[in-house]
Amino acid sequence: MFTGLVQRLATVHAITPDGPGVRLTIAEPTIAVAAKLGDSIATNGCCLTVVENDQQTLTFEAGPETLLRTTLGKLAVGDSVNLETSLCMGDTLGGHLVSGHIDGVGTVDQRQDDEEWSTFWIRVPGELTRQMASKGSVAVDGVSLTLVDVEAERFSVALIPHTLQVTTLGSRQVGDRVNLETDLLAKYVERQLEWKS
């Protein structure tokens, strides 16, 4: 489990074909020095397992399903990614409960900048907005955000200057694709309602 509070902005160091998937190597020594093989680390919101660690870089294996259903399949060497290590029991939950399992990919539909602040509108499949409510939570590229407005096939979030500076969201422009994870509780509520109907 994660909180959606990004700990480090890291850089894609290498992408190596590996069978039907890839080995994704990320340069981030601060997290690498403390990480162990088998640790789960959210990379742009997607939970990946550390398979190699040289104390400067972390390597993960991403299979075809992950590459197809997230933005990780479009990464290139030099791209920035958001990293967050998994929670330990007793850690402070500063964001919201995030599983690291991506529900879908959205597209930045509109970006409204107001000095150092921004409002993003993100277009998504309609089945995802059913799990969203104004003032609820959503993770965008692994960043815990509060929903402002929710429409049938898009939603808006307000980004503070700090978030724009320390995550990949600051560089996102109209047309860019982002990983999305809806609120964990909303998914369970929707599932229970489906059983009742």
C-alpha positions as CSV (number, residue, x, y, z in Angstrom):
1,M,0.0,0.0,0.0
2,F,1.0,3.6,-0.6
3,T,-0.2,7.1,0.3
4,G,0.2,8.9,-3.0
5,L,2.8,11.2,-1.5
6,V,5.7,11.2,-4.0
7,Q,9.0,10.9,-2.3
8,R,11.4,11.4,-5.2
9,L,11.4,12.5,-8.8
10,A,13.7,10.0,-10.5
11,T,15.1,9.5,-14.0
12,V,14.7,6.5,-16.4
13,H,18.3,5.2,-16.7
14,A,17.7,2.2,-19.0
15,I,15.0,0.2,-20.7
16,T,16.0,-3.4,-21.7
17,P,13.8,-5.8,-23.6
18,D,13.2,-9.0,-21.5
19,G,11.0,-11.6,-23.1
20,P,7.6,-10.2,-23.6
21,G,8.3,-7.4,-21.2
22,V,11.1,-5.0,-20.2
23,R,13.6,-4.4,-17.4
24,L,13.1,-0.8,-16.3
25,T,16.1,0.8,-14.5
26,I,15.5,4.0,-12.6
27,A,18.3,6.2,-11.2
28,E,17.5,7.5,-7.7
29,P,20.3,6.8,-5.1
30,T,18.4,8.1,-2.1
31,I,15.7,5.4,-2.4
32,A,18.1,2.8,-3.9
33,V,20.4,2.9,-0.9
34,A,17.6,1.9,1.5
35,A,15.7,-0.5,-0.9
36,K,15.9,-4.3,-0.7
37,L,15.3,-6.9,-3.4
38,G,11.6,-7.7,-3.5
39,D,10.5,-4.3,-2.2
40,S,7.4,-2.7,-3.8
41,I,7.9,0.8,-5.1
42,A,5.2,2.8,-6.9
43,T,6.6,4.2,-10.2
44,N,4.3,6.8,-11.7
45,G,1.7,5.1,-9.4
46,C,2.3,1.6,-10.6
47,C,3.5,-0.9,-8.0
48,L,6.7,-2.6,-9.2
49,T,9.0,-5.0,-7.5
50,V,12.8,-4.3,-7.1
51,V,14.7,-7.1,-8.9
52,E,18.2,-5.4,-8.9
53,N,19.7,-2.7,-6.8
54,D,23.3,-1.3,-7.2
55,Q,22.7,1.4,-4.6
56,Q,22.4,4.1,-7.4
57,T,19.8,2.5,-9.6
58,L,16.8,0.3,-9.1
59,T,15.7,-2.3,-11.7
60,F,12.1,-3.5,-12.1
61,E,10.5,-6.1,-14.4
62,A,7.4,-4.8,-16.3
63,G,5.3,-7.4,-18.1
64,P,3.2,-6.9,-21.2
65,E,0.0,-6.3,-19.2
66,T,1.6,-3.5,-17.3
67,L,3.1,-2.0,-20.4
68,L,-0.2,-2.1,-22.2
69,R,-2.5,-0.8,-19.4
70,T,-0.2,1.9,-18.0
71,T,1.9,4.7,-19.3
72,L,5.1,2.8,-18.4
73,G,5.2,1.2,-21.9
74,K,5.7,4.7,-23.4
75,L,8.7,5.7,-21.2
76,A,12.0,6.6,-22.7
77,V,15.5,6.9,-21.3
78,G,15.8,10.3,-19.6
79,D,12.1,10.6,-18.7
80,S,11.2,11.6,-15.2
81,V,9.1,9.3,-13.0
82,N,7.5,9.7,-9.5
83,L,8.7,7.2,-6.9
84,E,7.1,6.2,-3.6
85,T,8.2,3.4,-1.3
86,S,5.5,1.2,0.3
87,L,3.9,1.9,3.7
88,C,4.9,0.1,6.8
89,M,2.4,-0.6,9.6
90,G,2.2,2.5,11.8
91,D,3.4,5.0,9.1
92,T,1.6,8.3,8.9
93,L,-1.1,8.2,6.2
94,G,-0.7,11.7,4.8
95,G,-2.4,11.2,1.4
96,H,-5.0,8.5,0.9
97,L,-4.9,4.7,0.5
98,V,-3.3,3.8,-2.8
99,S,-2.8,0.2,-3.9
100,G,-0.5,0.9,-6.9
101,H,-2.8,-1.0,-9.2
102,I,-3.6,1.3,-12.1
103,D,-7.3,1.4,-13.1
104,G,-6.9,3.2,-16.4
105,V,-5.0,5.8,-18.4
106,G,-6.3,9.3,-18.8
107,T,-5.4,12.2,-21.0
108,V,-4.7,15.8,-19.9
109,D,-7.6,17.6,-21.6
110,Q,-7.0,21.1,-20.3
111,R,-4.4,22.9,-18.2
112,Q,-5.2,26.3,-16.7
113,D,-2.2,28.0,-15.1
114,D,-2.6,30.8,-12.6
115,E,0.9,32.1,-11.7
116,E,2.5,29.1,-9.9
117,W,-0.8,27.2,-9.5
118,S,-2.6,25.0,-12.0
119,T,-5.9,23.3,-12.6
120,F,-5.9,20.2,-14.8
121,W,-8.9,18.6,-16.5
122,I,-8.2,14.9,-17.3
123,R,-10.3,13.0,-19.8
124,V,-11.1,9.4,-18.7
125,P,-13.3,6.4,-19.6
126,G,-16.8,6.9,-18.1
127,E,-16.5,3.7,-16.0
128,L,-13.8,5.5,-13.9
129,T,-15.8,8.6,-13.2
130,R,-18.5,6.4,-11.6
131,Q,-15.9,5.8,-8.9
132,M,-15.2,9.6,-8.4
133,A,-16.9,12.3,-6.4
134,S,-16.1,16.0,-5.8
135,K,-13.8,16.3,-2.8
136,G,-13.0,12.6,-3.0
137,S,-9.5,11.2,-3.8
138,V,-7.7,10.1,-7.0
139,A,-4.1,9.2,-7.7
140,V,-2.7,10.7,-10.9
141,D,0.7,9.3,-11.9
142,G,0.9,8.1,-8.2
143,V,0.2,11.6,-6.8
144,S,-2.7,11.8,-4.2
145,L,-5.0,14.6,-5.3
146,T,-8.5,15.9,-4.3
147,L,-11.1,15.9,-7.0
148,V,-12.6,19.3,-7.7
149,D,-15.3,18.7,-10.3
150,V,-16.4,15.4,-11.9
151,E,-18.2,15.2,-15.2
152,A,-19.3,12.1,-17.2
153,E,-15.9,11.6,-18.9
154,R,-13.5,14.0,-17.2
155,F,-12.5,15.4,-13.9
156,S,-10.5,18.3,-12.5
157,V,-7.8,18.6,-9.9
158,A,-6.1,21.7,-8.4
159,L,-2.3,21.5,-8.1
160,I,-0.4,23.6,-5.7
161,P,3.1,25.0,-6.6
162,H,4.9,22.3,-4.4
163,T,3.2,19.4,-6.3
164,L,4.1,21.0,-9.7
165,Q,7.7,21.4,-8.6
166,V,8.4,17.9,-7.1
167,T,6.4,15.6,-9.3
168,T,6.1,14.8,-13.0
169,L,2.8,16.7,-13.1
170,G,4.5,20.1,-13.4
171,S,5.7,19.1,-16.9
172,R,2.4,17.5,-18.1
173,Q,0.8,19.3,-21.0
174,V,-2.5,18.9,-22.9
175,G,-2.5,15.5,-24.7
176,D,-0.1,13.8,-22.2
177,R,-1.3,10.5,-20.8
178,V,-1.3,9.8,-17.1
179,N,-1.9,6.7,-14.9
180,L,-5.0,6.8,-12.8
181,E,-6.1,5.0,-9.7
182,T,-9.5,5.7,-8.3
183,D,-10.4,5.6,-4.6
184,L,-10.1,2.1,-3.1
185,L,-13.3,2.4,-1.1
186,A,-15.3,3.7,-4.1
187,K,-14.4,0.5,-6.1
188,Y,-15.7,-1.7,-3.3
189,V,-18.9,0.3,-3.0
190,E,-19.6,0.2,-6.7
191,R,-19.0,-3.6,-6.7
192,Q,-21.4,-4.1,-3.9
193,L,-24.1,-2.0,-5.6
194,E,-23.6,-4.1,-8.8
195,W,-24.4,-7.3,-6.8
196,K,-27.6,-5.8,-5.4
197,S,-29.0,-4.8,-8.8
